[in-house]
Amino acid sequence: MMSYRFFTSESVLPGHPDKLCDQISDAILDAILRKDRTARVAIDTTVTKGVCHIFGEVGTRASVDYERIARNVMKQVGYTDEEIGMDYRTCEVITDVHEQSPEIARAVIKKREIGAGDQGIMFGYAIKHTEELMPLPITLAHRLAERLYRVRVNKVLPYLRPDGKTQVTVEFEDGLPVRVDSVVLAAQHDGSIPKERIEEDLIKYVILPVIGEWMDSNTKIYINRSGRFVMGGPAADSGLTGKKPAVDTYGGWAHHGGGCLSGKDPTKVDRSAAYMARFVAKNIVGLGLADEFELQLAYVIGRPRPVSVSFETFGTEHVNHKKIEKVVNKFTYRPKEMIEMLNLRRPIYRKTAVFGHFGRDIFPWERIRRALFR
């Protein structure tokens, strides 16, 4: 008997208030790393109508202009007028950044080692749904979000504004994706554009080019179901760094550790261990050892080695379980070694803040490295 299942994932645009905050936090991190590769950074950002607040802890020799960076991100995202949701020129930017706690610094930075920057659990996951070895629902949601962003910035649909969300429901048959059951788009727009034109344009220029091959006559499409989406961004909803963990990771299909990724330097295992776990998971699936794989790492602050390493193949392994265990245990998952292996002390983090941290081969944790997994 065949089994059927529906699963839904969502993504958000760069102009979504939470994603705006992620980008500001990671842009600040990148600016610091350009000047000080050993910096310890934990930056959060919040935005609301007319106000951006940057706060957190930093241990660095570098001096950067937090306000200038924040305003530049807002400008790049498209917040150039209060009517749209924020004006990067006139909004208030508050900075409240102080030195990292000396207790944490002593626990983390050792003579020849780096201890975990905090306690916590991290997950890495891969599955053979897509070329990226990511779950199909989140992959399609991200592709829709990126397409919606591109048709605005490339002026294909110049009446669109920066804020927006996408959502995709995929139907599965015996564990395999067979069709898209529904698509939901929320796209901020100029108030003078009729709803009918927006719906027609988004179907033509966004939905069909991205997921047309997965649709059928029964696929349901929902666009701006509130009727209008003129006011958006920080003027309509407050935002905060780290509020979209499912969007950042696996769309709710697989576990995530719950820790925020953005705004943190790689000594924070919330970030580096999540990337390393994805690297191991993707390589195990990409090299044919299993069709689905999830790795969990757990840490205690100050200790380099994880307190536990566990994995699950969901019955999809193609080699002996012991062989997979041997591959997993080849890596010690110490922060110093993960940072060095993935070359994480670089200003690469602003790009991670939109359209997902996983599933894009521009990042080092997404590369298949056969030699390491022999």
N, C-alpha and C positions, 0 to 999 in steps of 0.2 A: 504493500500500500504506500502510495506516495505521500510525503509530508509537505505541507506548505507553511510558509512563514513570511511575515512582513516585517521589515526593519527600516527605521527612519533615522537619518542624520541631518544635521544642519551646519551651515557655515555662515560667516558674516563678512561684510565688506570692510575695507580699510577705514571707512568713515564711521563705522559703528563706534559708539563712545568707548566701549571696553577695548576694542582693537586700537583705537586712537591712543589709549593709555599704554597698551602693550608696546606700540611703536615708539612712543616717547621714551619709555623706560629702556628699551633696547637701543635706541639711538644714543642715549646718554652712556650706556654701557660701552657701545662701540667707540664713542669719542674718548672715553677714558682708556680703553684698551689700546687705542692708537698711540697713546703717550706712555702708558704704563701697563705692560703685559702681565705683571704680577698683581695688579690691583684686585682688591676684594670689594665687590659691589653688590648691594641689595637695594635697588631703587624701585619705588612704587609711584604711580601717578594716579590722580583722580581728576575728573573733569565734570563740570556742571555748567549751567548757563553763565557764560561770561567769565568763568574762573577755571584755571588749571593749577593744581597743587602737586608739587613734586616733593617727595619725602623719602627718607630711608637712611641707610648707613653705608659709608664708603671708607675704605682704607687704601689710600693712594698718595703718590707724590704728584700726581697730575692735577692740573687746574683746568676745568672746562666751564663753559658758559651754559648752565642749565637752561636759563630762560631763552637764550638764542636758539638752542637745539629744539626746545619744545615749540617755539613759534615756527621754526622752519618745518618741522614735521606737520603741524597744522596746515601750513601753506601748501605743502606738497600733497596732502590728502585732499585738499580742496576747500578748507574752511576759511573763506576769504570775505565773508559777509555775515553779520549777525542774523540776517533773514534766513540764511542757509542752516545755521546752527551754531556758528562760532566765527569770530573775526580774529585771525591770528595777530593782527596789528594792534587791536584795542583791548583784547581780553586781559584780565589780570592773571599774572603768573606768579605764584607763591613758591618759594623754595625753602625747604626745611630739611637739609641733609647734614648729618653729623658723623663723627668718627665711629667706626665699628667698635662694638663692645670689646674691651681688652680680654675678657674671659673667653669670648668666642675666638678671638685672634690667637690666643695662646693654645687653644685646643686644636685649631685647624692648621696653623703654620708651624711645622717642626723643622729640624735641621735638614734632614734629607728626605722628608716625607710630607705629605699633605693629608691631614685627617679630614674625614667627612665634615662638611660645613653645617650639617644638621642631622638629626635623626629623621627617619622616614622610609617609605617604600616607593619603589619605582618599577614600572613595567615597560617591556618592549614587546612588540607584536608584529607578526607578518602573516599574510594569507594569500593564496593564489587566486584571488578574485580578479586582479588587475595586473598590468605590466609593472606597476609600482609596488606590487605585493602589499596592497592596502585593501581594507574592506571597501566594496563598491559603493555603498551609500555615502560615505564621507568623501570618497574620491569625486563622485558626481556633484555633490554639494559644493566642494571647493572649486571645481571647474566652472560651475554656474556662477559662483561668486566672482571668480577672476574674470569671466566673460562679461558679467554685468559691470564690473569696474572698467574693463577695457573699452566697452562701447561708449562709456561716458568720457574717459580721458582722451580717446581718439576721435571724439566728436561725431561718432556715428549716431548717437542719441544725445545731443548736447543739452537736452532739457533735464537729464537725470542729475541728481545731486549725490553727495558722498555716502550717505547712510544706506544701509540695506541688509537684507538677510535672504538666505536660500535654504530650502529644505527639500529632501528627496526621500520618497518611500519606495523601496525595492522589494519585489516579490521573489521569494526563493522557493525552489522545488527540490526536495531532497538535498538541501544544503547548497545548491548552486543558484546564482542569480539568473532569472529568466526574463524579467521585464520591470519597467518602472511603473508603479501603480499611481503615484501622484507626485506633483511638483508644486512647490509653494515659493513664490517670490514676493518679497516686500522691497520695493524700490522707491527711494525718495525722489521727488520730482518737482519741477516747476509747477506752480498752481494753475497756470493758464492752459495746461495740456489736458484734453479730454481723456477720461478714463478708458474709453474704447480704443483710442489711438495708442495709449501706453500698453494695453493688453496685446494689441496686434503687433506692435513693435517688439515687445519682449519675447513673444512667441517666435517671431521671425528671426530676430537678431541674437537672441540669447538661448532660449530653450531648445529649439530644433537643431542648431549647429552643435550643441553640446551633447544632448541625450536623445536626439531623434531616433537613433538606431535602437534604443531601449523602449521606445514608446509604442503603444498600439491604440486601437480605437477606443479602448476603455480607460486609457490613462487620463486622470483628472488633473486639471491645471487650475491653480488658485493664484491670482495676482492682485496684490494690494486689497485684501479683503475688507479692510476698514473703509474702503472707498477712496480716500485720499491719503497721501503720505508726503505732505509739503514741509511741515516742520519736523526736523530730525536732528541727529547729532546731539551734542551736549545741551542744546536748548530744550530738547524734548525728553532727554533721559540722561541721568548721570552715568559715568563710566569709571572703572577701576581696573588697574593691572591685575591680570590673572583670573578674571571671572569667566573665561571661556575654556576650561580645561578639556572638555570633550571635543570642541572645535579644534583645539591645538593638537590633539592626539589622534584618537581612533573613532571619533564620532559616536562614542557610547557603545560601539560593537565589542571592544575589548576593554580590559581594565586600564585605568590610569591611577597613578599614585595619589592624586589630589593636590600635590604641591604645584604652585605656580612655576612656570618656566621662564617667562620674560623678566628682564630686569636683574638677573642674577649672573654673576661671573661663574666660570665652570668649576670652581672649588665647591660650589653648592651642588650636591649630588642630585637634588631635585632636577637639575638640568643635565649635568654630565652623565649621570648614571642612566637617566631616561634615554639619552642619545646612544649610550653604549649598549643598552639593552635592545634598542631598536636595531642597531648595527648587527648584533649577534643574531637576533630573530630573522632579519631580512636575509642574511647570508645563509642561515640554515635552510630557509625555505627556497631561496634563490639557487642554492647549490643542490637542491633535490633531496635533502635529508628528510624533509617532512613537507606536507602541504599547508600546514597551519602550525604556528609555534608562538608561545608566550613565555617570556622570561620575567621573573620577579627578583628584584634585589632589595635588600633591607639594610639600613645603616644605623649606627649610633654616632652622635657627634664626637669628633676627635679621633675616632678609630679609623684607620685607613681601609682595612678589610671589611667587607659586608658581614653582617651577623648571620645572614642567610642568603642562599642562592637556590632558587627552585624554578622548574620549568614544566610546561605542559604541551604535549603534541596533539591532544584531542583524538588520539587513535589514528593519526594520518602519517605516522613515520614510515619511511621506506628503508630504513636500516635499523640495526639492533639498537634498542634503547640505550644500552651501555655506550655505544659509539657516540650517540648524541651527547650523553652525559660527559664523556671524555672531551668532546669539542667544547662544550660549555665551560668546563673546568680548566681549560687551557688559559683562560683569562682570570686575573686576580681581582679585577674591578676596583683596584685602588684609584682614588681620584687622580693622583699624579700620573699613573700609567694610562688612564682613560684620556686625560687631557693631552698627553703626548701622542698617543695612538691616533686620536681624531683631530689633532692640531687645533685645539679649542681656544687657545689664547690669542685669538684674532678677532678683528671687528667684523664678524659675519652675522650678527644677531638681529639687526633690524629686519633683514629679509625673512627671518623665521616668524616674525610677529603677525604676518597675514598669510592666509591660505594654507595654514598648517605647518607644523614643525617636521612632519614626516610625509614621505611620498614624493619628494622632489629631489632629483639627483644633483642639484647644485650644492647639497650639503654633504660633508664627508661621511656622516653616519649612514648615508643612503647608498654607498658604493659597495659592490660585490668584490671581495678580496679573497679569491680562491686559495692563494698560498697560505693564508692564515688559518684556514679551516681544514687543512689536510690532516 
